[in-house]
């Protein structure tokens, strides 16, 4: 891993290409740094603005072999079903962020368990980490960003009405891991033309 | 996951707190946004500068039951042993980034395989994803950031001389997964007082 001096580097993630240096406010321009393999954004003061993919963390909340999904009340994918997930915050471990997002979006209390999978969407600059979680309390209720929360058995997943390819990939991996099921789907590295 | 308008939001990751808006170069200040749960950095134009953890990806390159490690030729942890790893780039899937870093740091050609684990260091704002990888070519040689590359059997891991807590966690999980071994160590969510 290349050394990055914390005092003069400001890592940026996905989104618009930044135009100004977060350290000094001066304009940035692309430059290839010594021993680096792609252009970076550098300001006249020499501060490097790093761009990095963002991390989304979420759960598949399970009780009695059924998984809870939430219908989205916001864009993108308004009205479609997704598992609770959201951007990891600085200062959080991945399991902590996954539990927080689950409680925010479904009002379910969960204990985060085994890793279901890690799913990349390189063109969106997003990596999603999904855990299985045991529902240990709360009641499934819509929250600020969701309009409906309900549980689905492995044979009831609304495959045609899911919000994102990562939701579909995680649910396929989860269904394949259920007793009496095999891995009937090939793992997908990522899906081209993803809607988000 | 909260909606973030790509046209006026600039996600930032770990490092120094940014002082200026990457979109317009004006100073940012902390403000709590509607329905949000922690303060964000906002400029007078209303652009939000998001800060997100950074993602490190790496492999444990294995051949004939032995794992290759590289001695670091750079700070931090100069002279200590680590598995090949580095920051994921925008546009890469996690497996692609892990393979690139492995080839850059060890000159080994690998096929990335099963996930070994996901390790959080919340205080550093870093999440590390480690895969096992099959060595399929190349020759183990030090590269720009490494001074020595060699292989270790499960009983030969230089536990006292490893670079980071994430290296230790990944190697412990890998050793525990070897034939005839059990999970002799408790999984660590993260380690306080991590050197990096």
Interface residues (C-beta under 8 A of the other chain):
Chain A: X1 X2 X3 X4 X6 X7 X9 X10 X11 X12 X13 X14 X15 X16 X18 X19 X20 X21 X22 X23 X24 X25 X26 X27 X35 X37 X38 X49 X50 X51 X52 X53 X54 X55 X56 X74 X75 X76 X85 X86 X87 X88 X89 X90 X91 X92 X93 X94 X95 X96 X101 X104 X115 X117 X118 X120 X122 X123 X125 X127 X129 X144 X145 X189 X190
Chain B: X1 X2 X3 X4 X6 X7 X9 X10 X11 X12 X13 X14 X15 X16 X18 X19 X20 X21 X22 X23 X24 X25 X26 X27 X35 X37 X38 X49 X50 X51 X52 X53 X54 X55 X56 X74 X75 X76 X85 X86 X87 X88 X89 X90 X91 X92 X93 X94 X95 X96 X101 X104 X115 X117 X118 X120 X122 X123 X125 X127 X129 X144 X145 X189 X190
